[in-house]
Amino acid sequence: MKARVVVTLKSGVLDPQGKAIEGALSALGFSGVEAARQGRVIDLDLAETDPAAARARVAEMCEKLLANTVIESYAIEIAA
């Protein structure tokens, strides 16, 4: 089973990398980008076969290691 975790900064938390991306896009002539926020994607291959159990296990991983839940939020996608 495969899991994808998308970790992003919570709204209200300053995102200097997002601001740099925003500025670089503007400098390259890409107009109309009002804001950019960056994050990271973590792909996991799991031995688990039950989607609910896999989601619970990955959520535990996020809470303990993969995301700083004080300033970051995460979304989990599970695929067979």
MMTF fields as JSON, N, C-alpha, C and O atoms, coordinates in Angstrom:
{
  "mmtfVersion": "1.0.0",
  "mmtfProducer": "UNKNOWN",
  "numBonds": 319,
  "numAtoms": 320,
  "numGroups": 80,
  "numChains": 1,
  "numModels": 1,
  "chainsPerModel": [1],
  "groupsPerChain": [80],
  "chainIdList": ["A"],
  "bondAtomList": [4, 2, 8, 6, 12, 10, 16, 14, 20, 18, 24, 22, 28, 26, 32, 30, 36, 34, 40, 38, 44, 42, 48, 46, 52, 50, 56, 54, 60, 58, 64, 62, 68, 66, 72, 70, 76, 74, 80, 78, 84, 82, 88, 86, 92, 90, 96, 94, 100, 98, 104, 102, 108, 106, 112, 110, 116, 114, 120, 118, 124, 122, 128, 126, 132, 130, 136, 134, 140, 138, 144, 142, 148, 146, 152, 150, 156, 154, 160, 158, 164, 162, 168, 166, 172, 170, 176, 174, 180, 178, 184, 182, 188, 186, 192, 190, 196, 194, 200, 198, 204, 202, 208, 206, 212, 210, 216, 214, 220, 218, 224, 222, 228, 226, 232, 230, 236, 234, 240, 238, 244, 242, 248, 246, 252, 250, 256, 254, 260, 258, 264, 262, 268, 266, 272, 270, 276, 274, 280, 278, 284, 282, 288, 286, 292, 290, 296, 294, 300, 298, 304, 302, 308, 306, 312, 310, 316, 314],
  "bondOrderList": [1, 1, 1, 1, 1, 1, 1, 1, 1, 1, 1, 1, 1, 1, 1, 1, 1, 1, 1, 1, 1, 1, 1, 1, 1, 1, 1, 1, 1, 1, 1, 1, 1, 1, 1, 1, 1, 1, 1, 1, 1, 1, 1, 1, 1, 1, 1, 1, 1, 1, 1, 1, 1, 1, 1, 1, 1, 1, 1, 1, 1, 1, 1, 1, 1, 1, 1, 1, 1, 1, 1, 1, 1, 1, 1, 1, 1, 1, 1],
  "groupList": [{"groupName": "MET", "atomNameList": ["N", "CA", "C", "O"], "elementList": ["N", "C", "C", "O"], "formalChargeList": [0, 0, 0, 0], "bondAtomList": [1, 0, 2, 1, 3, 2], "bondOrderList": [1, 1, 2], "singleLetterCode": "M", "chemCompType": "L-PEPTIDE LINKING"}, {"groupName": "LYS", "atomNameList": ["N", "CA", "C", "O"], "elementList": ["N", "C", "C", "O"], "formalChargeList": [0, 0, 0, 0], "bondAtomList": [1, 0, 2, 1, 3, 2], "bondOrderList": [1, 1, 2], "singleLetterCode": "K", "chemCompType": "L-PEPTIDE LINKING"}, {"groupName": "ALA", "atomNameList": ["N", "CA", "C", "O"], "elementList": ["N", "C", "C", "O"], "formalChargeList": [0, 0, 0, 0], "bondAtomList": [1, 0, 2, 1, 3, 2], "bondOrderList": [1, 1, 2], "singleLetterCode": "A", "chemCompType": "L-PEPTIDE LINKING"}, {"groupName": "ARG", "atomNameList": ["N", "CA", "C", "O"], "elementList": ["N", "C", "C", "O"], "formalChargeList": [0, 0, 0, 0], "bondAtomList": [1, 0, 2, 1, 3, 2], "bondOrderList": [1, 1, 2], "singleLetterCode": "R", "chemCompType": "L-PEPTIDE LINKING"}, {"groupName": "VAL", "atomNameList": ["N", "CA", "C", "O"], "elementList": ["N", "C", "C", "O"], "formalChargeList": [0, 0, 0, 0], "bondAtomList": [1, 0, 2, 1, 3, 2], "bondOrderList": [1, 1, 2], "singleLetterCode": "V", "chemCompType": "L-PEPTIDE LINKING"}, {"groupName": "THR", "atomNameList": ["N", "CA", "C", "O"], "elementList": ["N", "C", "C", "O"], "formalChargeList": [0, 0, 0, 0], "bondAtomList": [1, 0, 2, 1, 3, 2], "bondOrderList": [1, 1, 2], "singleLetterCode": "T", "chemCompType": "L-PEPTIDE LINKING"}, {"groupName": "LEU", "atomNameList": ["N", "CA", "C", "O"], "elementList": ["N", "C", "C", "O"], "formalChargeList": [0, 0, 0, 0], "bondAtomList": [1, 0, 2, 1, 3, 2], "bondOrderList": [1, 1, 2], "singleLetterCode": "L", "chemCompType": "L-PEPTIDE LINKING"}, {"groupName": "SER", "atomNameList": ["N", "CA", "C", "O"], "elementList": ["N", "C", "C", "O"], "formalChargeList": [0, 0, 0, 0], "bondAtomList": [1, 0, 2, 1, 3, 2], "bondOrderList": [1, 1, 2], "singleLetterCode": "S", "chemCompType": "L-PEPTIDE LINKING"}, {"groupName": "GLY", "atomNameList": ["N", "CA", "C", "O"], "elementList": ["N", "C", "C", "O"], "formalChargeList": [0, 0, 0, 0], "bondAtomList": [1, 0, 2, 1, 3, 2], "bondOrderList": [1, 1, 2], "singleLetterCode": "G", "chemCompType": "PEPTIDE LINKING"}, {"groupName": "ASP", "atomNameList": ["N", "CA", "C", "O"], "elementList": ["N", "C", "C", "O"], "formalChargeList": [0, 0, 0, 0], "bondAtomList": [1, 0, 2, 1, 3, 2], "bondOrderList": [1, 1, 2], "singleLetterCode": "D", "chemCompType": "L-PEPTIDE LINKING"}, {"groupName": "PRO", "atomNameList": ["N", "CA", "C", "O"], "elementList": ["N", "C", "C", "O"], "formalChargeList": [0, 0, 0, 0], "bondAtomList": [1, 0, 2, 1, 3, 2], "bondOrderList": [1, 1, 2], "singleLetterCode": "P", "chemCompType": "L-PEPTIDE LINKING"}, {"groupName": "GLN", "atomNameList": ["N", "CA", "C", "O"], "elementList": ["N", "C", "C", "O"], "formalChargeList": [0, 0, 0, 0], "bondAtomList": [1, 0, 2, 1, 3, 2], "bondOrderList": [1, 1, 2], "singleLetterCode": "Q", "chemCompType": "L-PEPTIDE LINKING"}, {"groupName": "ILE", "atomNameList": ["N", "CA", "C", "O"], "elementList": ["N", "C", "C", "O"], "formalChargeList": [0, 0, 0, 0], "bondAtomList": [1, 0, 2, 1, 3, 2], "bondOrderList": [1, 1, 2], "singleLetterCode": "I", "chemCompType": "L-PEPTIDE LINKING"}, {"groupName": "GLU", "atomNameList": ["N", "CA", "C", "O"], "elementList": ["N", "C", "C", "O"], "formalChargeList": [0, 0, 0, 0], "bondAtomList": [1, 0, 2, 1, 3, 2], "bondOrderList": [1, 1, 2], "singleLetterCode": "E", "chemCompType": "L-PEPTIDE LINKING"}, {"groupName": "PHE", "atomNameList": ["N", "CA", "C", "O"], "elementList": ["N", "C", "C", "O"], "formalChargeList": [0, 0, 0, 0], "bondAtomList": [1, 0, 2, 1, 3, 2], "bondOrderList": [1, 1, 2], "singleLetterCode": "F", "chemCompType": "L-PEPTIDE LINKING"}, {"groupName": "CYS", "atomNameList": ["N", "CA", "C", "O"], "elementList": ["N", "C", "C", "O"], "formalChargeList": [0, 0, 0, 0], "bondAtomList": [1, 0, 2, 1, 3, 2], "bondOrderList": [1, 1, 2], "singleLetterCode": "C", "chemCompType": "L-PEPTIDE LINKING"}, {"groupName": "ASN", "atomNameList": ["N", "CA", "C", "O"], "elementList": ["N", "C", "C", "O"], "formalChargeList": [0, 0, 0, 0], "bondAtomList": [1, 0, 2, 1, 3, 2], "bondOrderList": [1, 1, 2], "singleLetterCode": "N", "chemCompType": "L-PEPTIDE LINKING"}, {"groupName": "TYR", "atomNameList": ["N", "CA", "C", "O"], "elementList": ["N", "C", "C", "O"], "formalChargeList": [0, 0, 0, 0], "bondAtomList": [1, 0, 2, 1, 3, 2], "bondOrderList": [1, 1, 2], "singleLetterCode": "Y", "chemCompType": "L-PEPTIDE LINKING"}],
  "groupTypeList": [0, 1, 2, 3, 4, 4, 4, 5, 6, 1, 7, 8, 4, 6, 9, 10, 11, 8, 1, 2, 12, 13, 8, 2, 6, 7, 2, 6, 8, 14, 7, 8, 4, 13, 2, 2, 3, 11, 8, 3, 4, 12, 9, 6, 9, 6, 2, 13, 5, 9, 10, 2, 2, 2, 3, 2, 3, 4, 2, 13, 0, 15, 13, 1, 6, 6, 2, 16, 5, 4, 12, 13, 7, 17, 2, 12, 13, 12, 2, 2],
  "groupIdList": [1, 2, 3, 4, 5, 6, 7, 8, 9, 10, 11, 12, 13, 14, 15, 16, 17, 18, 19, 20, 21, 22, 23, 24, 25, 26, 27, 28, 29, 30, 31, 32, 33, 34, 35, 36, 37, 38, 39, 40, 41, 42, 43, 44, 45, 46, 47, 48, 49, 50, 51, 52, 53, 54, 55, 56, 57, 58, 59, 60, 61, 62, 63, 64, 65, 66, 67, 68, 69, 70, 71, 72, 73, 74, 75, 76, 77, 78, 79, 80],
  "secStructList": [7, 3, 3, 3, 3, 3, 3, 3, 3, 7, 6, 6, 1, 7, 7, 2, 2, 2, 2, 2, 2, 2, 2, 2, 2, 2, 2, 6, 6, 7, 6, 6, 7, 7, 7, 7, 7, 7, 3, 3, 3, 3, 3, 3, 3, 7, 1, 7, 7, 7, 2, 2, 2, 2, 2, 2, 2, 2, 2, 2, 2, 0, 0, 0, 0, 0, 7, 7, 6, 6, 6, 3, 3, 3, 3, 3, 3, 3, 3, 7],
  "xCoordList": [0.852, 0.0, 0.897, 1.957, 0.468, 1.24, 0.519, -0.71, 1.312, 0.773, 1.545, 2.758, 0.843, 1.466, 1.043, -0.141, 2.029, 1.792, 2.21, 3.335, 1.312, 1.613, 1.643, 0.641, 2.808, 3.006, 3.14, 3.957, 2.343, 2.399, 2.365, 1.899, 2.865, 2.784, 1.329, 0.579, 0.943, -0.408, -0.566, 0.401, -1.804, -2.043, -1.725, -1.997, -1.156, -0.751, 0.717, 1.283, 1.339, 2.765, 3.521, 3.212, 4.502, 5.275, 5.977, 6.487, 5.995, 6.581, 7.604, 7.267, 8.853, 9.846, 10.168, 10.435, 10.148, 10.402, 9.27, 9.514, 8.056, 6.92, 7.037, 6.747, 7.466, 7.665, 8.768, 8.647, 9.842, 10.928, 10.444, 10.816, 9.617, 9.042, 8.162, 8.225, 7.349, 6.459, 7.258, 6.908, 8.331, 9.173, 9.879, 9.985, 10.363, 11.064, 10.117, 10.489, 8.915, 7.934, 7.627, 7.525, 7.481, 7.219, 8.395, 8.195, 9.625, 10.819, 10.955, 11.535, 10.426, 10.483, 9.333, 9.22, 8.48, 7.405, 6.083, 5.168, 5.967, 4.699, 3.841, 3.959, 2.984, 2.144, 0.885, 0.532, 0.228, -1.038, -0.915, -1.93, 0.309, 0.479, 0.373, 1.272, -0.715, -0.953, -0.267, 0.067, -0.057, 0.609, 1.139, 0.587, 2.208, 2.765, 3.117, 3.692, 2.777, 3.15, 3.834, 3.414, 4.858, 5.564, 5.383, 5.031, 5.626, 5.517, 6.394, 7.323, 6.097, 6.865, 5.942, 4.89, 6.375, 5.618, 6.491, 7.67, 5.91, 6.621, 5.828, 4.661, 6.467, 5.827, 6.342, 7.546, 5.415, 5.762, 5.196, 4.056, 5.981, 5.488, 5.288, 6.223, 4.072, 3.715, 3.397, 2.875, 3.708, 3.353, 1.877, 1.305, 1.279, -0.127, -1.062, -0.847, -2.099, -3.068, -4.434, -5.256, -4.686, -5.961, -5.828, -5.021, -6.61, -6.474, -6.685, -5.964, -7.642, -7.903, -6.725, -6.323, -6.181, -5.024, -3.802, -3.011, -3.65, -2.531, -2.642, -1.655, -3.841, -4.047, -3.73, -3.086, -4.178, -3.918, -2.42, -1.902, -1.738, -0.295, 0.468, 1.376, 0.091, 0.756, 0.453, 1.33, -0.761, -1.092, -0.206, 0.245, 0.038, 0.922, 2.344, 3.017, 2.795, 4.121, 4.205, 5.213, 3.136, 3.105, 3.176, 3.916, 2.41, 2.366, 3.711, 4.077, 4.445, 5.692, 6.931, 7.92, 6.902, 8.127, 7.956, 8.677, 7.021, 6.98, 6.513, 6.856, 5.751, 5.254, 5.46, 5.309, 5.805, 5.853, 4.452, 4.138, 3.621, 2.2, 1.915, 0.773, 2.927, 2.742, 2.57, 1.735, 3.364, 3.334, 2.945, 2.769, 2.809, 2.515, 1.246, 0.894, 0.579, -0.551, -0.173, 0.76, -0.909, -0.597, -1.866, -2.909, -1.759, -2.852, -2.31, -1.187, -3.102, -2.684, -3.536, -4.763, -2.889, -3.574, -3.117, -1.919, -4.059, -3.749, -4.184, -5.298, -3.309, -3.625, -3.178, -2.173, -3.937, -3.611, -2.394, -1.978],
  "yCoordList": [-1.167, 0.0, 1.228, 1.234, 2.257, 3.49, 4.61, 4.682, 5.468, 6.635, 7.853, 7.793, 8.945, 10.234, 11.211, 11.344, 11.892, 12.907, 14.25, 14.402, 15.214, 16.572, 17.449, 17.591, 18.031, 18.865, 20.316, 20.631, 21.189, 22.614, 23.434, 22.977, 24.645, 25.555, 25.958, 26.139, 26.095, 26.554, 27.993, 28.754, 28.359, 29.75, 30.637, 30.276, 31.783, 32.685, 32.537, 33.421, 31.424, 31.232, 31.803, 31.474, 32.65, 33.254, 32.174, 31.195, 32.367, 31.4, 32.114, 32.515, 32.282, 33.003, 32.33, 33.019, 31.006, 30.319, 30.584, 30.765, 30.607, 30.927, 32.331, 32.559, 33.284, 34.661, 34.725, 35.473, 33.948, 33.923, 33.355, 33.856, 32.313, 31.735, 32.761, 32.936, 33.427, 34.472, 35.548, 35.938, 36.017, 37.047, 36.554, 37.285, 35.315, 34.757, 34.576, 34.848, 34.125, 33.983, 35.324, 35.437, 36.337, 37.68, 38.168, 38.743, 37.939, 38.368, 37.651, 38.196, 36.442, 35.681, 36.026, 35.454, 36.96, 37.413, 36.692, 36.88, 35.877, 35.186, 36.085, 36.077, 36.852, 37.783, 37.078, 36.0, 37.693, 37.163, 36.206, 35.738, 35.899, 35.043, 35.943, 36.74, 35.819, 36.686, 36.198, 37.0, 34.888, 34.335, 32.95, 32.248, 32.571, 31.226, 30.705, 31.426, 29.475, 28.797, 27.507, 26.86, 27.137, 25.909, 24.879, 25.214, 23.642, 22.554, 21.403, 21.584, 20.232, 19.057, 17.85, 17.781, 16.907, 15.674, 14.51, 14.441, 13.6, 12.41, 11.201, 11.036, 10.35, 9.13, 7.953, 7.804, 7.12, 5.947, 4.688, 4.687, 3.618, 2.292, 1.527, 1.365, 1.058, 0.406, -1.062, -1.446, -1.883, -3.296, -3.499, -4.55, -2.518, -2.594, -2.821, -2.266, -3.636, -3.906, -3.29, -3.196, -2.873, -2.256, -0.735, -0.146, -0.081, 1.367, 2.178, 3.146, 1.799, 2.536, 2.404, 3.38, 1.215, 1.006, 1.741, 2.285, 1.757, 2.474, 3.961, 4.598, 4.523, 5.947, 6.279, 7.289, 5.439, 5.673, 5.618, 6.427, 4.669, 4.523, 5.732, 6.249, 6.175, 7.33, 8.598, 9.447, 8.735, 9.888, 9.899, 10.959, 8.738, 8.639, 9.063, 9.752, 8.646, 9.048, 10.564, 11.179, 11.156, 12.611, 13.336, 14.309, 12.864, 13.498, 13.395, 14.292, 12.303, 12.083, 12.577, 12.924, 12.618, 12.935, 13.779, 14.757, 13.41, 13.98, 15.431, 16.137, 15.888, 17.267, 17.893, 17.239, 19.159, 19.934, 20.509, 21.557, 19.834, 20.179, 21.526, 21.985, 22.155, 23.496, 24.492, 25.392, 24.333, 25.303, 24.694, 25.419, 23.363, 22.708, 21.868, 21.363, 21.738, 20.814, 19.758, 19.944, 18.655, 17.591, 16.973, 16.993, 16.421, 15.688, 14.337, 14.239, 13.302, 11.94, 11.384, 11.472, 10.811, 10.105, 8.653, 8.381, 7.726, 6.295, 5.694, 5.939, 4.909, 4.225, 2.773, 2.46, 1.907, 0.468, 0.153, -1.004],
  "zCoordList": [0.0, 0.0, 0.0, 0.625, -0.697, -0.794, -0.05, -0.026, 0.546, 1.238, 0.78, 0.575, 0.623, 0.309, 1.389, 1.701, 1.953, 2.971, 2.389, 1.912, 2.428, 1.982, 3.232, 3.933, 3.494, 4.677, 4.227, 3.362, 4.813, 4.491, 5.772, 6.816, 5.665, 6.807, 7.022, 6.063, 8.265, 8.581, 8.113, 8.065, 7.769, 7.373, 8.562, 9.707, 8.291, 9.356, 9.734, 10.377, 9.339, 9.59, 8.396, 7.25, 8.656, 7.58, 6.755, 7.3, 5.436, 4.516, 3.625, 2.511, 4.096, 3.312, 1.975, 0.99, 1.929, 0.658, -0.324, -1.517, 0.156, -0.697, -1.263, -2.437, -0.417, -0.873, -1.934, -2.904, -1.757, -2.734, -4.067, -5.129, -4.013, -5.23, -5.924, -7.141, -5.139, -5.663, -6.407, -7.521, -5.775, -6.376, -7.631, -8.616, -7.598, -8.757, -9.936, -11.078, -9.673, -10.761, -11.393, -12.614, -10.56, -11.069, -11.915, -12.985, -11.435, -12.158, -13.501, -14.441, -13.591, -14.841, -15.779, -16.863, -15.367, -16.233, -16.058, -16.858, -15.035, -14.766, -13.889, -12.664, -14.527, -13.78, -13.292, -13.773, -12.348, -11.863, -10.697, -10.182, -10.262, -9.082, -7.865, -7.595, -7.136, -5.989, -4.716, -3.844, -4.607, -3.43, -3.765, -4.612, -3.097, -3.243, -1.858, -1.042, -1.601, -0.357, -0.77, -1.729, -0.071, -0.413, 0.695, 1.826, 0.351, 1.311, 0.865, 0.078, 1.366, 0.953, 0.847, 1.481, 0.024, -0.191, 0.247, -0.103, 1.011, 1.472, 0.991, 1.348, 0.174, -0.31, 0.5, 0.709, 0.951, 1.765, 1.128, 0.663, 1.103, 0.735, 2.03, 2.813, 2.254, 3.514, 3.304, 2.257, 4.295, 4.254, 4.617, 4.326, 5.236, 5.68, 4.493, 3.416, 4.69, 3.623, 3.89, 2.979, 5.118, 5.477, 5.378, 6.097, 4.494, 4.318, 5.608, 5.852, 6.413, 7.657, 8.615, 9.248, 8.719, 9.597, 9.056, 9.825, 7.737, 7.122, 7.409, 7.775, 7.246, 7.505, 8.972, 9.258, 9.879, 11.305, 11.602, 12.372, 10.992, 11.216, 10.667, 11.317, 9.468, 8.858, 9.662, 9.824, 10.159, 11.006, 12.253, 12.687, 12.819, 13.981, 13.6, 14.366, 12.416, 11.929, 11.781, 12.132, 11.257, 11.07, 12.403, 12.549, 13.368, 14.678, 15.406, 16.166, 15.173, 15.895, 15.169, 15.815, 13.814, 13.103, 11.841, 11.645, 11.004, 9.654, 9.59, 8.642, 10.56, 10.562, 11.933, 12.965, 11.92, 13.158, 13.324, 12.761, 14.085, 14.151, 14.814, 14.81, 15.376, 15.93, 14.79, 14.871, 13.721, 12.624, 11.285, 10.306, 11.226, 9.951, 10.06, 11.126, 8.929, 8.833, 7.792, 7.011, 7.795, 6.843, 6.321, 6.976, 5.123, 4.499, 4.073, 3.578, 4.265, 3.948, 2.828, 2.871, 1.82, 0.739, 0.789, 0.863, 0.751, 0.76, -0.571, -1.032, -1.184, -2.449, -2.338, -1.699, -2.965, -2.914, -3.741, -3.812]
}
